[in-house]
Amino acid sequence: MLKAIIIDASAVARGLLNTVLLDGGYDVVGQTHTCASGMALLLKHQPHIVCIAREQIESGGDVVREMKTNWPKTLIFMVSSEFDAATVQAGHAMGVNGFIVKPFKADTVLNTIRNTVIAMVKRQRAALAAQETQDAPGTQDAPGGAGAAAPAA
């Protein structure tokens, strides 16, 4: 079960998103109203998913970059009642993986998270396959430099 943390100043929004995530099979291990206490929850629980309100990101400085630096595999979802192209672009530039729109529609929230998780797994598998291809025998230079022939037996 994937662990999630919710960071939002609105207790109502936290409660609704908590219900959606729990009903969707996620384990909500913590919820808070500030970035500072959210970082403490991240440290304690090492979640797979963080849902953080846009207002928290904007007032918290480099909170997303700090999360990405310390927990690079954690998926970060920005939560807001409205998104414009500039906000989405800025979110991606900071490292936000997905966007959840208020008011919450359970199916939309769960599909957004699911699709983001699937996309991340596909990227990781592709990167792993590329690495294996690169490391496969016969693709590296022979000992002694490029083009050096192996000694005959």
C-alpha positions as CSV (number, residue, x, y, z in Angstrom):
1,M,0.0,0.0,0.0
2,L,1.4,3.4,-1.0
3,K,1.8,5.9,1.9
4,A,0.6,9.5,1.5
5,I,0.9,12.7,3.4
6,I,-1.4,15.7,3.0
7,I,-0.3,19.3,3.6
8,D,-3.1,21.9,3.4
9,A,-4.1,24.8,5.6
10,S,-7.7,23.9,5.1
11,A,-8.9,21.2,7.6
12,V,-11.9,20.5,5.4
13,A,-9.8,20.0,2.3
14,R,-7.4,17.7,4.2
15,G,-10.4,15.7,5.5
16,L,-12.0,15.3,2.1
17,L,-8.7,14.3,0.4
18,N,-7.9,11.9,3.3
19,T,-11.3,10.2,2.7
20,V,-10.7,10.0,-1.1
21,L,-7.2,8.5,-0.6
22,L,-8.3,6.0,2.1
23,D,-11.2,4.9,0.0
24,G,-8.8,4.5,-3.0
25,G,-6.6,2.1,-1.1
26,Y,-3.8,4.5,0.0
27,D,-2.4,4.7,3.5
28,V,-2.6,8.3,4.7
29,V,0.1,8.3,7.3
30,G,-0.1,12.0,8.2
31,Q,-1.8,15.3,7.5
32,T,-0.8,18.8,8.5
33,H,-1.4,22.5,7.9
34,T,2.2,23.8,7.5
35,C,5.2,22.9,5.4
36,A,7.4,22.7,8.5
37,S,5.4,20.0,10.1
38,G,4.9,18.4,6.7
39,M,8.7,18.1,6.4
40,A,8.8,16.4,9.8
41,L,6.1,13.9,8.6
42,L,8.1,13.2,5.5
43,L,11.2,12.5,7.6
44,K,9.2,10.2,10.0
45,H,7.1,8.3,7.5
46,Q,9.1,8.3,4.2
47,P,5.8,8.5,2.1
48,H,5.4,7.6,-1.6
49,I,3.0,10.5,-2.2
50,V,2.7,14.0,-0.9
51,C,-0.4,16.1,-1.7
52,I,0.5,19.7,-1.0
53,A,-1.7,22.8,-1.4
54,R,-0.6,25.4,-3.9
55,E,-0.7,28.1,-1.2
56,Q,1.8,26.0,0.9
57,I,4.2,25.7,-2.0
58,E,4.0,29.4,-2.7
59,S,4.5,30.5,0.9
60,G,7.0,27.7,1.7
61,G,9.8,28.9,-0.5
62,D,11.7,26.0,-2.0
63,V,9.7,23.3,-0.2
64,V,9.2,21.2,-3.3
65,R,12.9,21.3,-4.3
66,E,13.8,20.3,-0.7
67,M,11.4,17.4,-0.9
68,K,12.8,16.3,-4.3
69,T,16.4,16.5,-3.0
70,N,15.7,14.5,0.2
71,W,13.0,12.2,-1.1
72,P,13.6,11.9,-4.9
73,K,11.2,9.0,-5.4
74,T,8.3,10.6,-3.6
75,L,5.6,11.8,-6.0
76,I,4.4,15.4,-5.3
77,F,0.9,16.5,-6.2
78,M,0.0,20.2,-6.1
79,V,-3.6,20.7,-4.9
80,S,-5.6,23.8,-5.8
81,S,-9.0,25.1,-6.9
82,E,-7.5,26.6,-10.1
83,F,-4.6,26.0,-12.3
84,D,-3.4,28.1,-15.2
85,A,-0.7,27.3,-17.7
86,A,1.9,29.3,-15.9
87,T,1.2,27.6,-12.6
88,V,1.4,24.2,-14.1
89,Q,4.7,25.0,-15.9
90,A,6.2,26.5,-12.8
91,G,5.1,23.4,-10.8
92,H,6.7,21.1,-13.3
93,A,9.9,23.2,-13.2
94,M,10.0,22.8,-9.3
95,G,9.5,19.1,-9.5
96,V,5.7,18.7,-9.0
97,N,4.6,15.4,-10.6
98,G,0.9,16.0,-10.8
99,F,-2.0,18.3,-10.1
100,I,-5.2,17.7,-8.2
101,V,-8.1,20.1,-8.6
102,K,-10.5,21.2,-5.8
103,P,-13.3,20.4,-5.3
104,F,-12.2,16.8,-5.2
105,K,-13.9,14.2,-7.4
106,A,-12.8,10.9,-6.1
107,D,-12.4,9.2,-9.5
108,T,-10.4,12.1,-11.0
109,V,-8.1,12.3,-8.0
110,L,-7.4,8.5,-8.0
111,N,-6.9,8.4,-11.8
112,T,-4.5,11.3,-11.6
113,I,-2.4,9.6,-9.0
114,R,-2.7,6.2,-10.7
115,N,-1.6,7.6,-14.1
116,T,1.3,9.5,-12.6
117,V,2.5,6.3,-10.8
118,I,2.2,4.3,-14.0
119,A,4.1,6.9,-16.0
120,M,6.9,7.0,-13.3
121,V,7.2,3.2,-13.4
122,K,7.4,3.2,-17.2
123,R,10.1,5.9,-17.1
124,Q,12.1,3.8,-14.5
125,R,11.7,0.6,-16.6
126,A,12.8,2.4,-19.7
127,A,15.8,3.9,-17.9
128,L,16.7,0.5,-16.5
129,A,16.4,-1.1,-19.9
130,A,18.6,1.6,-21.4
131,Q,21.2,1.1,-18.7
132,E,21.2,-2.7,-19.2
133,T,21.7,-2.2,-22.9
134,Q,24.5,0.1,-22.3
135,D,26.2,-2.3,-19.8
136,A,25.6,-5.4,-21.9
137,P,28.7,-7.4,-23.0
138,G,30.1,-6.3,-26.3
139,T,28.9,-2.7,-26.0
140,Q,31.8,-1.5,-23.9
141,D,35.3,-0.8,-25.1
142,A,37.7,-3.6,-24.9
143,P,40.5,-3.4,-22.2
144,G,43.3,-1.2,-23.4
145,G,41.2,1.4,-25.0
146,A,38.8,1.7,-27.9
147,G,39.3,-0.8,-30.7
148,A,41.8,-2.9,-28.8
149,A,41.5,-6.6,-29.7
150,A,41.3,-9.2,-27.0
151,P,44.3,-11.6,-26.9
152,A,43.8,-14.9,-28.8
153,A,43.4,-18.0,-26.7
